[in-house]
């Protein structure tokens, strides 16, 4: 193989202790021990995690193409619907709550009043779908809706002529498919028809139109349009996304969330009983990611999804905690929610003799589903204000175990009230943090519960510098340009996967999150995500392909691996490897919060480095998002945006005391205090009252070094109260005070050096095949002598699957496979052989060992 030519980030070179030369260095050693195999890998090891975020369901996996189909997304106007009319014709549209189709869900209709129309003209309503209605050639679409006509309409056809249903271009000049309904009367009735396109060119931005050619009034509700779905399921899923998911060979699906399970309030949780039965009985609900969910993809559809991809359901049940601090205390108040969970399990697993098993059979699935794991809640470690998960978990645990003793129960954070079967751990670090996490479970206490890594993903931005090198930064929440990860993030993911696989005796399941995202601006709320798509197309990210490589080549039994990395000659002096002392300016910020800051001062001993009375406004401060003003000698931030920051000072400041006063006037969280700042993305952040005003955290964000510097601790901030904040910095020592109370004492020390190579090996028991997965995270190729200790012979049928490229490379709609694996024949494989692993690469070696 030809080594890749890559510019090496200086900070990464220091972290890894690498040289830019070394082609002639002796190879390292990678020893695989075939004589003493380790634990068996769980058949449920790799799976999927899903929730309604980034339009993952509505506008994503769920096949429905109409947005706001029951007119409840906005109570004031029919969003995503518009009036269309021919020149000379006229009419109006409005929401109407009178005479609903039913009182369960279809309580608000769309009223079209045609006030002027001539021969050959039309008036109607158009829906813009989710960033457009997709048009595919030679395709059948299933349309349906409830409709009724008003009084005073002429003739037996109600509106004086047929009701026409079209898929057409946004200007109405091209009609891709059309159908009609001959007569609409004064009663609510459901109408269904098929629209078929001819051999047209694909289009992503079409619209769906229902129009009439006569005067009168028309009411509509539950307007639906479905393309062909996976396995042709009614109310089913998008075909290309299901195929991408199926190619990951997932063994389970964790659903329905995530934050989507909890909701912002208890009333906005995933109330599963509102998601079953016919669509006209599903009112939908407000989701936590700023848009409304139709609940078309409801509990049974999740289970059907599992059946279609041969996955086992991992069911998460609401456990009494919602995101905005709403909670239900353990005891009598929690009992209805415990019963709700028991009913939900019965709906999934009960036979037709049970109450909820009968309901499932009535909904079209007589056979019960098999469930092994049930998760109680989601991320309840953030319930720091009430801190009652111990008691809530115990109440759920006792009730579920009493009725379903074989179920394995998952706790979302460590608890002592009961011994959970499994603990759910979540990680969203940078690639370098993820590489360090590859060794987290090596020393895990094996007497403790098993681990489900139920959410994990590398979150970072790879940035090119003017000199051609690259650097890596923690991805800010406000970042809008990268819906899916680049190759460097995938390397962090792959390194972490080697650690999970190596510790498969502890880790029973894992799944990346989030899974899906639309890629249009404004469509996604989180980044990065595993799979991206628009209306017509979809693609897997580099992280998707790394996971696919691991899942397709899992093996049955782990094999011990020992690595000695290639010894590369040092050409970096000791002086250059010494990191400079911590230094930098200061700043303040907010997150979905409004605040006032004043009396800001920076002192080094008796020397005043900065004192802001704001008499000259915000001169000397640099804003990064937010709405900052000076009022009465104080700096105010009045927007509700995320990650709003103001930065000032000298990047060379060291050993100083930073003090200020802060007052929160409203919003979700507390104060964000920055120091050792070198720019908008390089600083240390003391987050005071972060994570929905529940905790204090200290985090470093900068080139190639992103990590927590101290454990989080419970802390909340009151509104309309002044707080004294002080940060004392001496060398690498950090002390953070709130109202003269020491909250955090930490050290800004250099992180431990990263490994260059991460590897794991496994064996397919039925054939003896050895599968070796190797991740080279460095900008240099690594030559390794692979020793298969215990192998007598390696057959000629050896293969290599390789994923490699430049670290900042991404896949997109236009270049869906810019970074994708290649399968190659592997020549020269033997019980001991040398192989070169390219820079920035994930390799899977499949060896026929005898």
C-alpha positions in Angstrom: 0.0 0.0 0.0 1.1 3.6 -0.6 1.3 5.6 2.6 -0.9 8.7 2.6 0.7 12.1 2.6 -0.9 14.0 5.4 0.0 17.3 7.1 0.4 16.5 10.8 -1.2 18.8 13.4 1.6 19.9 15.7 -0.4 19.4 18.9 -1.4 15.9 17.8 2.3 15.1 17.0 3.2 16.1 20.5 0.3 14.2 22.1 1.4 11.0 20.2 5.1 11.6 20.4 5.4 11.0 16.7 8.0 11.9 14.0 7.2 12.9 10.5 9.8 10.4 9.4 10.0 6.7 10.2 9.4 4.7 7.0 12.5 2.7 7.8 11.8 2.1 11.5 11.4 -1.4 12.8 7.8 -2.6 12.8 5.8 -2.7 16.0 4.2 -5.9 17.3 0.6 -7.0 17.4 0.2 -10.3 19.2 -3.1 -12.2 19.1 -3.4 -15.1 21.6 -5.4 -17.9 20.0 -4.5 -20.4 22.8 -6.4 -18.6 25.6 -9.7 -17.2 24.2 -11.7 -14.8 26.3 -15.4 -14.1 26.8 -18.1 -14.7 24.3 -19.5 -11.6 22.5 -23.2 -11.0 23.2 -25.3 -11.7 20.1 -27.1 -8.4 21.0 -23.8 -6.5 21.1 -24.5 -4.0 18.2 -27.9 -2.3 17.9 -29.7 1.0 17.2 -30.9 3.8 19.4 -33.7 6.0 18.1 -35.7 9.0 19.1 -37.7 11.9 17.4 -34.9 14.4 16.9 -33.6 16.0 13.6 -36.9 14.9 12.0 -35.9 11.3 12.5 -39.5 10.1 12.3 -41.8 12.7 10.9 -39.9 13.8 7.7 -37.5 11.0 8.1 -37.9 7.2 8.6 -41.7 7.4 8.9 -43.1 7.2 5.4 -45.8 10.0 5.7 -45.0 12.9 3.3 -47.6 15.4 4.6 -46.5 17.8 7.4 -49.2 19.0 9.8 -51.7 16.4 8.5 -54.2 16.9 11.4 -53.7 20.7 11.7 -52.5 20.7 15.3 -48.9 21.8 14.8 -50.0 25.4 15.4 -53.2 26.6 17.0 -53.2 30.0 15.2 -52.5 29.1 11.5 -52.4 26.1 9.2 -48.6 25.9 9.0 -47.2 24.1 6.0 -50.5 24.6 4.1 -51.2 27.4 1.7 -54.0 28.6 -0.5 -53.5 28.1 -4.3 -55.7 29.7 -6.9 -55.9 30.4 -10.6 -55.8 33.9 -11.8 -59.3 35.4 -11.4 -60.3 32.9 -8.7 -60.3 33.5 -5.0 -60.8 31.9 -1.6 -59.6 31.6 2.0 -58.2 29.0 4.3 -58.4 28.9 8.1 -58.4 26.5 11.0 -61.8 25.4 12.2 -62.5 23.7 15.6 -66.3 23.3 15.0 -67.8 20.0 14.0 -64.7 17.8 14.5 -64.3 14.4 12.9 -63.9 13.0 16.4 -63.0 14.2 19.9 -59.9 11.9 20.3 -57.5 13.4 17.7 -59.2 15.0 14.7 -60.5 18.0 16.6 -59.3 20.8 14.3 -59.9 20.8 10.5 -58.8 23.0 7.6 -61.6 25.0 6.0 -61.4 26.1 2.4 -63.9 28.7 1.3 -64.1 29.3 -2.5 -65.5 32.8 -3.0 -64.8 33.4 -6.8 -64.1 31.0 -9.6 -64.7 30.9 -13.3 -64.7 28.1 -16.0 -61.4 26.3 -16.1 -60.1 27.8 -12.9 -59.3 26.2 -9.6 -58.9 27.0 -5.9 -57.3 24.6 -3.5 -54.9 23.9 -0.6 -51.2 22.9 -1.0 -48.9 21.2 1.5 -45.2 21.6 1.2 -44.3 18.4 3.0 -41.0 18.1 4.8 -38.8 20.4 2.8 -40.7 19.3 -0.3 -42.8 16.4 -1.5 -40.3 13.9 -3.2 -41.2 12.7 -6.6 -39.9 9.4 -8.0 -40.6 8.1 -11.4 -43.0 5.2 -12.1 -44.1 5.2 -8.4 -47.5 4.7 -6.8 -48.4 7.0 -3.9 -51.3 6.3 -1.5 -53.4 9.4 -0.7 -56.2 9.6 1.9 -58.1 12.3 3.8 -61.3 13.0 5.6 -63.5 15.6 3.9 -66.9 17.2 4.0 -68.7 19.9 1.9 -70.7 22.9 3.2 -74.3 23.9 2.7 -75.4 25.8 -0.4 -73.1 23.9 -2.7 -74.6 23.4 -6.1 -75.3 20.0 -7.7 -74.7 16.4 -6.6 -71.0 16.9 -6.9 -71.0 19.2 -3.9 -68.6 21.8 -5.2 -70.0 21.8 -8.7 -67.3 19.4 -10.0 -64.8 16.8 -9.0 -62.2 17.3 -6.2 -58.8 16.9 -7.8 -55.7 15.6 -5.9 -52.3 16.3 -7.4 -48.6 16.0 -6.8 -47.2 18.9 -8.7 -44.3 21.3 -9.0 -44.2 24.3 -6.7 -45.3 26.7 -9.5 -48.1 24.3 -10.6 -46.8 24.1 -14.1 -45.8 20.4 -13.9 -48.2 17.7 -12.7 -46.4 14.5 -11.7 -49.4 12.5 -10.6 -53.1 13.2 -10.4 -56.4 11.6 -9.2 -59.9 12.8 -8.4 -62.9 12.2 -6.0 -66.2 12.6 -7.8 -68.5 13.7 -5.0 -68.1 15.2 -1.5 -71.2 15.5 0.7 -72.0 17.2 4.0 -70.8 14.3 6.2 -67.3 13.6 7.3 -66.1 10.6 5.2 -62.7 9.1 4.5 -61.5 9.1 0.9 -58.6 7.0 -0.5 -57.0 7.0 -3.9 -53.7 6.1 -5.7 -51.5 8.6 -7.5 -49.1 7.2 -10.0 -46.1 9.0 -11.6 -44.9 8.3 -15.1 -41.3 8.2 -16.2 -40.7 11.7 -14.8 -37.4 13.1 -13.6 -37.0 12.9 -9.8 -37.9 16.1 -7.9 -37.3 16.9 -4.2 -39.4 20.1 -3.9 -42.9 19.2 -5.2 -46.1 20.0 -3.4 -49.4 18.1 -2.7 -52.6 19.8 -3.8 -56.3 19.3 -3.2 -58.3 21.6 -5.4 -61.9 22.3 -6.6 -63.5 24.0 -9.6 -66.6 25.4 -8.0 -67.8 27.8 -5.3 -68.5 26.5 -1.8 -66.8 25.3 1.3 -64.6 22.3 1.9 -63.3 20.9 5.2 -60.3 18.5 5.4 -58.6 16.5 8.1 -56.0 13.7 8.4 -54.6 14.4 5.0 -52.0 11.7 4.2 -49.7 10.7 1.4 -47.4 7.7 1.5 -44.9 6.5 -1.1 -44.0 2.7 -1.2 -42.8 1.6 2.2 -40.4 -1.1 3.4 -42.0 -4.5 3.1 -45.1 -2.7 1.8 -46.3 -2.1 5.3 -49.3 0.2 5.6 -48.3 3.3 7.7 -44.7 2.0 7.2 -41.2 3.2 6.9 -39.0 4.8 4.2 -37.3 2.1 2.1 -33.8 3.5 1.6 -33.4 4.4 5.3 -34.5 0.9 6.4 -32.0 -0.6 4.0 -29.2 1.5 5.4 -30.2 0.5 8.9 -30.5 -3.2 8.0 -27.0 -3.1 6.5 -25.7 -2.4 10.0 -26.8 -5.9 11.1 -28.5 -4.5 14.3 -29.6 -7.0 16.9 -31.8 -4.6 18.9 -33.6 -1.3 18.8 -33.7 1.0 21.9 -36.8 3.1 21.7 -38.7 5.4 21.9 -35.8 7.6 23.3 -33.9 9.4 24.6 -35.3 12.8 25.6 -38.3 11.9 23.4 -39.3 9.4 26.1 -39.3 12.1 28.8 -40.6 15.2 27.1 -40.1 18.7 28.4 -42.9 18.1 30.9 -44.7 15.0 32.2 -47.7 15.7 29.9 -45.3 15.8 26.9 -43.8 12.4 27.5 -44.2 9.5 25.1 -47.6 8.5 26.2 -47.7 5.1 24.4 -51.5 4.6 24.7 -52.0 7.7 22.5 -49.8 6.1 19.8 -51.7 2.9 19.1 -54.8 2.1 17.1 -55.9 3.8 13.9 -54.3 7.1 12.9 -57.6 9.0 13.5 -57.2 8.2 17.2 -53.7 9.6 17.6 -53.6 13.3 18.6 -49.8 13.5 18.5 -47.8 15.5 21.0 -45.2 18.2 21.4 -41.7 16.8 21.3 -38.7 18.1 23.3 -36.8 19.2 20.1 -39.0 22.2 19.2 -41.5 20.5 16.9 -44.6 18.4 17.2 -44.7 14.6 16.7 -47.6 13.1 14.8 -47.1 9.7 16.6 -47.7 8.0 13.3 -44.7 6.0 14.3 -46.2 4.6 17.5 -45.5 1.7 19.8 -46.7 -1.0 17.4 -44.8 0.6 14.5 -41.6 0.5 16.6 -42.3 -3.2 17.2 -42.9 -3.8 13.5 -39.7 -2.0 12.7 -37.9 -4.5 15.0 -39.6 -7.4 13.2 -38.7 -6.1 9.8 -35.0 -5.9 10.6 -34.9 -8.9 12.9 -34.1 -6.9 16.0 -35.1 -7.4 19.6 -37.0 -4.5 21.2 -35.2 -2.8 24.1 -38.2 -0.9 25.6 -37.6 2.3 27.6 -40.5 3.2 29.9 -41.3 6.6 31.3 -40.1 6.8 34.9 -41.5 10.0 36.3 -38.8 12.6 35.3 -39.2 15.2 32.5 -36.5 17.4 31.0 -37.6 20.8 32.4 -37.5 19.6 36.0 -41.0 18.3 36.1 -41.1 15.1 38.1 -43.4 12.6 39.8 -42.4 11.7 43.4 -42.1 8.0 44.3 -45.1 6.6 46.1 -48.8 6.9 45.3 -48.3 9.7 42.7 -45.9 7.5 40.7 -48.2 4.4 40.8 -50.2 5.3 37.7 -47.0 5.6 35.7 -45.8 2.2 37.0 -49.0 0.7 35.9 -48.6 2.4 32.5 -45.3 0.7 32.1 -46.7 -2.7 33.1 -49.5 -2.2 30.6 -47.0 -1.3 27.9 -44.9 -4.4 28.5 -48.2 -6.4 28.4 -49.1 -4.8 25.0 -45.7 -5.9 23.7 -45.4 -9.4 25.2 -48.9 -10.5 26.3 -50.9 -13.1 24.4 -54.5 -12.5 23.3 -55.8 -13.6 26.7 -54.5 -10.5 28.3 -56.2 -7.1 28.1 -53.4 -5.3 26.3 -52.4 -8.3 24.3 -55.9 -8.3 22.9 -55.5 -4.6 22.0 -52.3 -5.4 20.1 -54.1 -8.3 18.3 -56.9 -5.9 17.4 -54.3 -3.5 16.0 -53.1 -6.2 13.6 -50.4 -8.2 15.3 -51.8 -11.3 17.1 -48.4 -12.8 18.0 -46.5 -11.4 21.0 -43.1 -9.8 20.7 -40.1 -11.1 22.6 -38.5 -8.6 25.0 -35.4 -9.3 27.1 -34.5 -5.8 28.3 -36.6 -2.9 29.7 -35.0 0.4 30.6 -36.5 2.5 33.4 -36.3 6.2 32.4 -33.6 8.1 30.5 -30.5 9.9 31.8 -31.9 10.3 35.3 -28.5 11.5 36.5 -29.7 14.9 35.4 -32.5 14.8 38.1 -30.1 16.6 40.4 -32.7 19.0 41.8 -35.0 16.3 43.2 -32.6 13.4 43.2 -35.3 10.8 43.6 -34.3 8.2 40.9 -33.3 5.8 43.7 -36.8 5.6 45.0 -38.5 5.8 41.6 -36.3 3.0 40.2 -37.0 0.8 43.2 -40.8 1.2 42.7 -40.6 0.3 39.0 -38.1 -2.5 39.7 -40.3 -4.2 42.3 -43.5 -4.0 40.2 -41.9 -5.2 36.9 -39.9 -8.0 38.5 -43.0 -9.2 40.3 -44.9 -9.6 37.1 -42.1 -10.3 34.7 -39.2 -11.9 36.7 -37.2 -12.8 33.6 -36.9 -9.3 32.3 -33.5 -7.7 32.6 -34.0 -4.2 34.0 -31.7 -1.3 33.0 -31.0 1.7 35.2 -30.1 5.0 33.6 -27.5 5.8 36.3 -26.0 3.8 39.2 -28.4 3.2 42.0 -28.2 1.5 45.4 -31.9 1.0 46.2 -32.0 -2.1 44.0 -29.4 -4.0 42.1 -30.1 -3.3 38.4 -29.3 -6.0 35.9 -27.6 -3.4 33.6 -26.5 0.2 33.8 -26.8 2.5 30.8 -23.7 4.7 30.2 -23.8 7.7 27.7 -20.8 9.4 26.1 -20.5 12.4 23.8 -16.8 13.5 23.8 -14.3 14.5 21.2 -12.3 11.9 19.3 -9.3 12.2 21.6 -11.5 11.8 24.7 -13.2 8.8 23.0 -9.8 7.3 22.3 -9.0 7.5 26.0 -12.4 6.0 26.8 -11.3 3.0 24.9 -9.6 1.8 28.1 -12.3 2.9 30.5 -13.8 -0.6 31.1 -10.4 -2.5 31.2 -10.4 -2.0 35.0 -14.2 -2.1 35.6 -15.2 -4.0 38.7 -16.7 -7.3 37.3 -18.9 -7.7 40.4 -20.9 -4.7 39.4 -23.9 -4.7 37.0 -23.3 -5.3 33.3 -23.1 -2.2 31.0 -25.3 -1.0 28.2 -23.6 1.9 26.3 -26.9 3.2 25.2 -25.8 6.4 23.6 -22.4 7.3 22.3 -20.8 9.4 19.6 -17.8 11.5 18.9 -18.7 15.2 18.8 -16.1 17.5 17.3 -15.2 19.8 14.4 -12.1 19.2 12.3 -10.8 22.6 11.1 -8.2 23.2 8.5 -5.5 25.8 9.3 -3.8 28.2 6.8 -0.7 26.1 6.9 -2.6 23.0 5.7 -2.6 21.3 9.1 -5.8 20.4 10.9 -7.1 20.8 14.5 -10.0 19.3 16.4 -12.5 21.1 18.6 -15.4 20.1 20.7 -18.5 20.7 18.6 -20.4 23.7 19.9 -24.1 23.3 20.3 -24.8 26.2 18.1 -22.9 24.7 15.2 -25.2 24.3 12.2 -23.0 23.2 9.3 -22.2 19.6 9.9 -25.1 17.2 10.3 -22.9 14.1 10.1 -19.4 13.3 11.4 -16.1 13.4 9.5 -13.4 10.7 9.3 -11.6 11.9 12.4 -14.7 11.5 14.5 -15.1 8.0 13.0 -11.6 7.1 14.1 -12.6 8.1 17.7 -15.7 6.0 17.4 -13.7 3.0 16.1 -11.1 3.3 18.8 -13.9 3.3 21.4 -15.5 0.3 19.7 -12.3 -1.7 20.1 -12.5 -1.1 23.9 -16.1 -2.1 24.1 -15.5 -5.3 22.1 -12.4 -6.1 24.2 -14.6 -5.8 27.4 -17.5 -7.7 26.0 -17.7 -9.7 29.3 -19.0 -6.4 30.8 -20.6 -4.6 27.9 -23.7 -6.5 26.7 -25.0 -3.9 24.2 -24.1 -0.6 22.6 -25.7 1.8 20.1 -24.6 5.1 18.5 -26.8 8.2 18.9 -28.4 10.1 17.3 -29.2 7.7 14.5 -30.9 9.8 11.8 -31.0 13.4 10.6 -32.4 15.5 7.8 -29.6 17.6 6.4 -31.4 20.8 5.3 -30.6 24.0 7.3 -33.0 24.2 10.2 -34.0 20.5 10.0 -31.6 19.2 12.6 -31.2 20.1 16.3 -28.1 17.9 17.1 -24.9 17.0 15.4 -23.3 14.8 14.4 -25.6 12.0 13.4 -25.0 8.6 11.9 -27.1 8.8 8.7 -28.1 11.8 6.7 -30.9 12.3 4.1 -33.1 14.8 2.3 -36.4 14.1 0.5 -34.9 12.0 -2.2 -31.5 10.6 -1.1 -29.7 9.3 1.9 -26.1 8.4 2.9 -24.1 6.8 5.7 -21.4 8.9 7.4 -17.8 7.7 7.9 -18.9 6.7 11.4 -21.7 4.6 9.9 -19.2 2.7 7.8 -16.9 2.2 10.8 -19.8 0.7 12.7 -20.9 -1.4 9.7 -17.3 -2.9 9.5 -17.4 -3.8 13.2 -21.0 -5.2 13.2 -20.5 -7.3 10.0 -17.2 -8.7 11.4 -18.1 -9.3 15.0 -17.0 -12.9 15.7 -18.2 -15.1 18.5 -15.3 -15.1 21.0 -12.9 -12.4 22.0 -9.2 -13.1 21.6 -6.5 -11.3 23.8 -4.4 -8.8 21.9 -1.1 -7.2 23.0 0.3 -4.2 21.1 3.7 -2.6 20.9 3.5 0.3 18.6 6.0 1.0 15.9 9.1 2.8 17.3 9.4 5.9 15.3 12.6 8.0 15.6 12.1 11.2 17.6 12.8 14.5 15.9 11.0 16.7 18.4 13.2 18.2 21.0 12.3 17.8 24.7 11.9 21.6 24.9 9.2 21.5 22.1 7.3 18.7 23.7 6.9 20.7 26.9 3.4 22.3 26.8 3.4 26.0 27.8 1.8 27.0 31.1 -1.9 27.5 31.1 -2.8 31.1 30.0 -5.5 33.1 28.4 -8.2 35.8 28.6 -11.6 35.7 30.3 -15.3 35.7 29.3 -18.9 35.3 30.3 -21.8 33.5 28.6 -25.3 32.0 28.8 -27.2 29.0 27.5 -30.9 29.5 26.8 -30.7 32.0 29.7 -30.8 35.8 30.2 -28.3 37.3 32.7 -26.5 40.4 33.8 -22.7 40.6 34.6 -20.9 43.5 36.3 -17.9 44.4 38.4 -15.7 42.3 36.2 -12.1 42.4 37.3 -8.9 40.5 36.6 -6.0 40.8 39.1 -2.5 39.4 39.2 -1.3 40.1 42.8 -1.8 43.9 43.1 -1.8 44.5 39.4 -5.1 45.2 37.6 -5.1 43.4 34.3 -8.7 44.3 33.5 -11.5 46.2 35.1 -14.7 46.8 33.1 -17.1 49.5 34.1 -18.5 49.5 30.6 -18.5 53.2 30.4 -17.4 52.8 26.8 -19.9 50.1 26.1 -18.5 46.7 25.3 -15.3 48.0 23.8 -12.6 45.4 24.2 -15.0 42.5 24.3 -15.7 40.2 21.4 -19.3 38.7 21.1 -20.0 35.2 19.9 -23.7 34.9 19.5 -26.3 36.4 21.8 -27.7 39.9 22.3 -25.3 41.9 24.5 -25.9 45.4 25.7 -24.7 47.7 28.5 -27.4 48.9 30.9 -26.5 51.0 34.0 -22.9 50.0 34.0 -23.6 46.2 33.6 -23.4 43.9 30.6 -26.7 42.2 29.8 -27.5 39.2 27.6 -31.2 39.1 26.7 -31.5 36.4 24.0 -32.7 32.8 24.5 -29.9 31.5 22.3 -27.5 28.7 23.0 -23.8 29.1 23.7 -23.8 33.0 23.8 -20.4 34.3 24.8 -18.4 37.5 25.3 -14.6 37.2 25.5 -11.9 39.8 26.5 -8.3 39.9 27.7 -4.9 38.8 26.7 -4.2 35.2 25.6 -0.8 35.4 27.5 -2.3 36.2 30.9 -1.3 33.7 33.6 -1.7 33.3 37.4 -4.6 35.7 37.9 -7.8 36.0 39.9 -11.0 36.7 37.9 -14.0 38.0 39.9 -17.4 39.3 38.9 -21.0 39.6 40.0 -23.8 37.8 38.1 -27.6 37.9 38.1 -29.9 35.6 36.2 -33.1 37.3 34.9 -34.7 34.3 33.2 -34.2 31.1 31.2 -33.3 27.5 31.6 -29.8 27.5 33.2 -27.3 29.6 35.1 -24.0 31.3 34.3 -21.1 30.4 32.0 -17.7 31.7 33.1 -14.7 31.4 30.8 -11.0 31.7 31.5 -7.7 30.7 29.9 -9.4 31.8 26.7 -7.4 31.9 23.4 -10.3 32.4 21.1 -13.9 31.6 20.5 -13.3 27.8 20.6 -10.4 27.5 23.0 -11.0 28.1 26.7 -12.0 26.6 30.0 -15.7 26.8 30.9 -17.1 26.8 34.4 -20.7 26.0 33.8 -22.6 27.2 36.9 -26.1 25.8 36.9 -25.8 23.9 33.6 -27.8 21.0 32.3 -31.2 22.5 33.0 -29.9 24.4 36.1 -28.9 21.2 37.9 -25.1 21.1 38.1 -21.7 22.7 38.1 -19.2 21.4 35.5 -15.6 22.4 34.5 -14.7 21.7 30.9 -11.8 22.4 28.7 -12.4 23.2 25.0 -9.5 23.7 22.6 -7.3 22.4 19.8 -6.9 18.6 20.3 -7.7 18.8 24.0 -11.4 18.6 25.0 -12.3 17.1 28.3 -13.9 17.5 31.7 -11.4 18.8 34.3 -13.5 17.9 37.3 -16.6 15.7 38.1 -19.9 17.5 37.9 -21.7 18.4 41.2 -25.3 19.4 42.0 -25.8 23.2 41.8 -28.7 25.4 40.8 -29.0 29.2 40.3 -32.0 31.3 41.5 -33.5 34.1 39.4 -33.1 37.8 40.4 -30.3 37.2 42.9 -26.8 38.6 42.7 -24.0 36.0 43.0 -20.3 36.6 43.7 -18.1 34.5 41.4 -14.3 34.1 41.7 -11.8 32.0 39.9 -8.2 31.8 41.2 -5.6 30.5 38.8 -2.0 29.7 39.7 0.0 27.6 37.2 -2.2 24.7 36.4 -4.2 24.9 39.6 -7.8 26.1 39.4 -10.1 27.1 42.3 -13.7 28.2 41.6 -15.8 30.0 44.2 -19.5 30.9 44.4 -20.4 33.4 47.1 -16.9 32.6 48.7 -17.6 28.9 48.8 -15.1 26.7 47.0 -17.1 24.7 44.4 -14.4 23.3 42.2 -10.7 22.6 42.7 -9.1 21.1 39.6 -5.8 21.0 37.6 -5.4 22.0 34.0 -2.7 19.4 33.5 -1.7 18.0 30.1 -3.6 14.9 29.2 -1.9 11.5 29.0 -0.4 10.7 25.6 -2.8 9.0 23.2 -2.1 5.6 21.8 -1.4 5.4 18.1 -3.0 2.0 17.5 -6.3 0.5 18.9 -7.0 -3.1 18.2 -9.2 -6.0 19.1 -9.5 -9.6 17.8 -12.2 -12.2 17.8 -12.8 -15.7 16.4 -15.7 -17.2 14.5 -16.2 -20.4 16.4 -17.8 -22.4 13.6 -15.0 -21.8 11.1 -12.0 -20.7 13.2 -11.7 -17.5 11.2 -9.8 -14.8 13.1 -11.0 -11.2 12.7 -8.6 -8.5 13.6 -9.8 -4.9 13.8 -7.1 -2.2 13.9 -7.5 1.6 14.1 -4.6 3.9 13.3 -5.5 7.3 14.6 -2.2 9.0 13.6 -1.2 11.0 10.6 1.6 8.4 9.8 1.3 4.8 8.6 2.1 2.1 11.1 4.0 -1.1 10.2 3.1 -3.9 12.6 4.3 -7.5 12.7 1.1 -9.5 13.4 1.8 -12.7 15.4 -1.1 -15.2 15.5 0.2 -17.1 18.5 -1.3 -20.6 18.3 -2.0 -20.7 14.6 -0.4 -23.5 12.6 -1.4 -22.1 9.2 -3.3 -19.2 7.6 -5.2 -20.0 4.4 -4.9 -18.0 1.2 -8.4 -16.8 1.5 -7.6 -13.7 3.6 -9.3 -10.3 3.1 -8.9 -6.7 4.2 -11.7 -4.2 4.6 -10.2 -0.7 4.7 -11.7 2.7 5.6 -9.3 5.6 5.2 -8.9 9.2 3.9 -8.2 12.7 5.2 -9.4 13.4 8.7 -11.7 16.3 7.7 -13.4 14.3 4.9 -17.2 13.9 5.2 -19.9 12.2 3.2 -22.8 14.2 1.8 -25.9 13.9 -0.4 -23.7 14.8 -3.4 -20.8 12.5 -2.3 -22.4 9.7 -0.4 -19.4 7.4 -0.5 -16.4 9.8 -0.4 -15.4 7.9 2.7 -16.5 4.3 2.4 -14.8 0.9 3.0 -13.1 -1.1 0.3 -12.7 -4.9 0.4 -9.3 -6.1 -0.8 -7.5 -9.4 -1.1 -4.9 -9.7 1.6 -1.7 -11.3 0.3 1.1 -12.7 2.4 -1.0 -13.6 5.5 0.7 -16.1 7.7 1.0 -17.1 11.4 3.5 -14.1 11.5 3.5 -11.4 8.9 4.0 -7.6 8.6 1.2 -5.3 7.5 1.2 -1.6 7.0 -1.8 0.2 8.4 -2.4 3.5 6.6 -2.6 6.9 8.3 -6.1 7.7 9.6 -7.5 4.3 9.0 -9.8 1.5 10.2 -8.8 -1.9 9.0 -10.5 -5.3 9.4 -8.4 -8.3 8.6 -10.2 -11.6 8.0 -7.9 -14.5 8.3 -8.6 -18.2 7.7 -6.6 -19.7 10.5 -6.0 -23.4 10.9 
